[in-house]
Amino acid sequence: MTPSIASKFDVTFAPLRAALCLLAVIILTGCAIHPKIAPEKLRGKTTVTIVHTPPFKNAAWIGIAGVDHFSSHTDIFMSDDGYALKTDYAGDAVQNTLNQQTASPPATRGAGMTSLVTASLVGALIQARQDATQEKAKAFDSEVRKLFPEWNVQQEFIDALLPALRQRGLQPQVSSLRTNVLVWPASSEDGKPYRSKSPDKFDPIDSDLLLQISPLAFWSAPGPLNEYRMNVSVGMAVYDAKSKAFLGRQTIVYDGPRGNIYPLYGGLVSDLPSAQPRLRQALLSLVDSVADVASGKGKQPGK
């Protein structure tokens, strides 16, 4: 019995599926180790100025597994530009099949040309499916705002964070500056500089601490063969507001109940009346964890 295209697809592309997921993680989270925001660095601090990001667009992306906050990878959430993981699926599929043939016994290599043709065809279909879905997803923000015209969960997060900080002994104020770039120079633990503004672009401020906040909540599929799931996290970076000294950086990631997942983009859009409120609640649930880290009190979540 001749194997079907579907069965060949499953065998040939299982490694490709895993590789694409890993590629998405590596591309968008990077390998830098962030210096944690140590509680002892925050002792005796009583005032904090908050700088948060510009409004982010509601998004459903293919090709994102994690988020490197404050990096260029977050620019896509602040602009009208579309996004697609730039991968040659057909080429990768052919190379993957060639690698498998090289590692296989000589007696099984007779069907090599058929495998290559199948790999190339299915890889091209994957690419076409992703491109078509990403084109539809450009309208995702509009789809959300049809149902929720006043949607602004990012501002809701900041509004909830202020009293949470006060409860932990900090007196917060919010800067008028909106940016997804670190306002002063900072580096990872291995000395790699983060994307930041020039040190003279933002003057010292009349607070003990400067807290940068990047709250993101969106839907993502690591690759075109994966389901859409909620992707919720908050990036934090803390400076001594007077000396501009970098005190650390962390990412608080939502790890609670996820609810439904969506194999197809259309299914996500159809379920928006239920899906978006779950996304909102997931982001707001991180307020206390962010406040704990920023105040140096309570447990220290994040990475």
C-alpha positions in Angstrom: 0.0 0.0 0.0 1.4 3.4 -1.0 1.7 5.8 1.9 -0.7 8.8 1.6 0.6 12.4 1.3 -0.8 13.0 4.8 1.2 10.1 6.3 4.4 11.2 4.5 3.8 14.6 5.8 3.5 13.4 9.4 6.7 11.3 9.2 8.8 13.8 7.2 7.8 17.0 9.1 7.6 15.9 12.7 11.3 17.0 13.1 10.6 20.1 11.1 7.7 21.1 13.4 9.9 20.8 16.4 12.8 22.7 14.7 10.5 25.6 13.7 9.2 25.9 17.3 12.7 26.0 18.6 13.7 28.5 15.9 10.9 30.8 17.0 11.9 30.6 20.6 15.6 31.3 19.8 14.8 34.2 17.4 12.5 36.0 19.7 13.7 35.3 23.2 17.5 35.4 22.6 20.1 33.9 24.8 21.0 36.9 27.0 20.8 36.3 30.8 19.1 39.2 32.5 20.5 40.5 35.8 17.7 39.9 38.3 16.2 42.8 40.3 17.6 41.9 43.7 15.5 43.0 46.7 18.5 44.4 48.5 19.0 46.9 45.7 15.6 48.4 46.5 15.9 48.7 50.2 15.2 52.2 51.5 13.5 53.3 48.3 10.2 55.0 48.7 9.4 56.7 45.4 9.2 55.4 41.9 8.5 56.9 38.4 7.0 54.5 35.9 7.7 54.6 32.2 5.6 52.2 30.1 5.3 51.3 26.4 3.2 52.9 23.7 -0.2 51.3 23.2 0.2 47.8 21.7 -2.0 46.4 19.0 -4.1 43.4 19.5 -2.3 40.6 17.6 -2.4 37.0 16.5 1.0 36.1 15.2 2.6 33.0 13.7 6.3 32.6 14.6 6.4 33.9 18.2 6.9 31.7 21.2 8.4 34.1 23.7 9.1 37.9 23.9 12.3 39.7 24.5 10.9 42.8 26.0 12.4 46.2 25.2 14.1 44.7 22.2 13.4 45.4 18.5 11.2 42.3 18.5 8.5 44.2 20.3 8.3 46.9 17.7 5.8 44.9 15.8 3.3 45.4 18.6 3.6 49.2 18.4 3.2 49.6 14.7 1.0 48.8 11.7 3.6 46.6 10.1 2.7 42.9 9.6 4.9 40.1 10.9 5.9 36.7 9.6 8.6 34.4 10.7 10.9 34.6 7.7 11.6 31.0 7.0 12.0 29.0 3.8 9.8 26.1 4.7 10.2 24.4 1.3 14.0 24.6 1.5 14.1 23.5 5.1 11.9 20.5 4.3 14.1 19.4 1.4 17.2 19.7 3.5 15.6 17.8 6.4 14.6 15.0 4.0 18.2 14.9 2.6 19.6 14.6 6.1 17.2 11.8 6.8 18.2 9.9 3.6 21.9 10.3 4.4 21.4 8.7 7.8 19.2 5.9 6.5 20.4 2.4 5.3 21.3 2.3 1.6 18.5 -0.2 0.9 15.8 2.3 1.8 17.1 5.2 -0.3 15.4 4.2 -3.5 12.3 6.3 -2.8 14.6 9.4 -2.3 13.3 11.4 -5.2 9.7 10.9 -4.2 10.5 12.0 -0.7 12.2 15.1 -1.9 9.3 16.0 -4.2 6.8 15.5 -1.3 9.0 17.5 1.1 9.2 20.4 -1.4 5.5 20.4 -2.1 4.4 20.3 1.5 7.0 22.9 2.5 5.6 25.2 -0.1 2.0 24.5 1.1 3.1 25.4 4.7 4.6 28.6 3.5 1.5 29.5 1.5 -0.8 28.7 4.4 1.3 30.9 6.8 1.4 33.8 4.4 -2.3 33.7 3.8 -3.1 33.5 7.5 -0.8 36.3 8.4 -2.5 38.5 5.7 -5.8 37.9 7.4 -4.4 38.5 10.8 -3.5 42.1 9.9 -7.1 42.8 10.6 -7.0 41.2 14.1 -6.8 44.5 16.0 -9.9 45.7 14.1 -11.7 42.5 14.9 -11.1 43.0 18.6 -12.2 46.6 18.6 -15.4 45.8 16.8 -16.4 43.9 19.9 -14.5 45.9 22.5 -14.3 49.5 21.3 -12.7 50.8 24.5 -10.2 48.0 24.8 -7.1 49.2 26.6 -5.8 46.4 28.9 -2.4 47.9 28.9 -3.7 51.1 30.6 -5.8 48.9 32.9 -2.6 47.1 34.0 -0.9 50.4 34.9 -4.0 51.7 36.7 -4.0 48.5 38.8 -0.3 48.6 39.4 -0.3 52.0 41.1 -2.4 51.0 44.2 -0.5 47.7 44.4 2.8 49.6 44.7 1.3 51.9 47.3 0.3 48.9 49.3 3.9 47.8 49.3 5.3 51.2 50.5 6.2 52.8 47.2 4.8 56.2 46.1 4.5 55.9 42.3 4.1 58.5 39.6 3.7 57.9 35.8 5.9 59.6 33.3 4.5 61.0 30.1 7.3 59.2 28.2 6.1 56.1 26.3 8.8 53.9 24.9 9.7 50.2 24.3 13.4 51.0 24.4 15.3 51.1 27.7 15.7 54.8 28.6 19.3 54.4 29.9 22.2 52.1 29.1 22.1 48.6 30.5 23.7 45.2 29.8 23.0 41.5 30.3 25.0 39.5 32.8 27.4 38.5 30.1 28.1 42.1 29.2 25.9 42.3 26.1 24.4 45.8 25.8 20.6 46.0 25.6 18.9 48.3 23.2 18.7 51.7 25.0 18.5 55.4 24.5 21.5 57.7 24.9 22.2 58.5 28.6 21.6 62.2 28.0 18.2 61.7 26.3 16.3 61.3 29.6 17.3 63.4 32.6 17.5 62.1 36.1 14.2 62.3 37.8 12.9 63.3 41.2 12.3 59.7 42.4 14.4 57.0 44.0 13.6 54.5 41.3 12.7 54.4 37.6 10.6 51.4 36.7 10.1 50.5 33.0 7.1 48.3 32.3 6.3 46.4 29.1 2.9 44.6 29.5 2.1 42.4 26.5 -0.9 40.1 26.0 -1.6 38.6 22.6 -2.2 35.3 20.7 0.6 33.4 19.1 1.4 30.1 17.4 5.1 29.2 17.4 4.8 28.0 13.8 2.2 27.4 11.1 1.7 23.8 12.3 0.8 24.9 15.8 -2.3 26.1 17.6 -2.9 29.7 18.8 -2.4 30.1 22.5 -2.5 33.1 24.8 1.0 34.7 25.3 1.1 37.0 28.3 4.1 38.5 30.0 5.4 41.7 31.6 8.9 43.0 31.1 10.5 45.0 33.9 13.6 47.1 34.1 14.7 49.1 37.2 17.2 51.9 37.5 18.4 54.2 40.3 16.5 57.3 39.1 19.2 59.8 40.2 22.4 58.0 39.2 20.9 56.2 36.2 22.5 53.0 37.4 20.9 49.8 36.1 19.5 47.7 38.9 18.2 44.7 37.0 15.6 43.4 34.6 13.0 40.6 34.8 10.2 39.1 32.8 7.0 38.0 34.6 5.3 35.3 32.6 1.7 34.2 33.0 1.6 30.4 33.8 -2.0 30.1 34.9 -5.0 28.4 33.2 -4.9 28.9 29.4 -8.4 28.0 28.4 -9.1 27.2 24.8 -6.5 26.8 22.1 -7.2 27.4 18.5 -5.9 25.3 15.6 -7.1 27.8 13.1 -7.1 31.6 13.0 -10.8 31.7 12.1 -11.7 29.7 15.2 -9.9 32.3 17.4 -11.7 35.2 15.7 -15.1 33.4 16.2 -14.4 32.9 19.9 -13.2 36.5 20.6 -16.1 37.3 22.9 -14.8 34.6 25.2 -11.1 34.7 24.3 -10.2 38.3 24.8 -11.6 38.6 28.3 -9.5 35.6 29.3 -6.5 37.3 27.8 -7.2 40.5 29.8 -7.7 38.6 33.0 -4.4 36.8 32.5 -2.5 40.1 32.1 -4.1 41.7 35.1 -3.3 38.7 37.2 0.4 39.6 37.0 0.0 43.0 38.8 0.8 41.6 42.2 3.9 39.7 41.0 5.2 42.9 39.3 4.6 44.9 42.4 6.4 42.4 44.5 9.5 42.5 42.4 9.4 46.3 42.0 9.1 46.9 45.7 11.5 44.1 46.8 8.8 42.5 48.9 7.2 39.1 48.7 8.3 36.3 46.5 10.5 37.1 43.4 8.9 35.5 40.3 10.1 36.0 36.8 13.3 35.2 34.8 
